[in-house]
Amino acid sequence: MKKLFRYLWLFIKTVLRLVLKPLSFLPAIFMMYFIFSMSAQTGDESGSLSLKVSTAIVKVANEVLDENWTPEQVLNKAEEYHHIVRKLAHFTEYFVLAITVAFPLYVYGLRGFPLVIIAGLFCVGFAALDEYHQSFVAGRGPSKKDVIIDSCGAFLGIYVTRFFSFIGRKTIFAPLAKDRD
């Protein structure tokens, strides 16, 4: 019975690897599509969307901090923080992209400094191409500053992935492998 369970486990593990490993890149493809579609918005559309987000953030801050700001004060503060929200959006998009790129590479065995280099070059290259793409969109233009912000988000995402993958491998998967022996 123990032998049967072991063969069944090996079969399930093999099937999961054959199916799930290639699918692990789907979140990265989704993020690239999401980033590309955000960059395809005109300058007015993009500015309007980020101002709505800034306004929502300021409204939440107003309620949480119990400031009792007037609607005009909320709008003024939203416009004041609008630029920061836009740059944080860049950082966050590429942070998530880096995680969705680095994790599958880690699963396929790319670890350490090579993971940082490969995933980093991919994300920075995508950021540069995305900024170039914006040069063809009305009211938008490429920005080296945005590529730097994107790159910072990407490298933080890669290091977060490395950290949690290493911890998971040492604390969860290593004991599981010992239990099967």
Secondary structure, 3 states (H helix, E strand, C coil): CHHHHHHHHHHHHHHHHHHHHHHCCHHHHHHHHHHHHHHCCCHHHHHHHHHHHHHHHHHHHHHHHCCCCCHHHHHHHHHHHHHHHHHHHHHHHHHHHHHHHHHHHHHCCCCHHHHHHHHHHHHHHHHHHHHHHHCCCCCCCCCHHHHHHHHHHHHHHHHHHHHHHHHHHHHHHHHHHHHHC
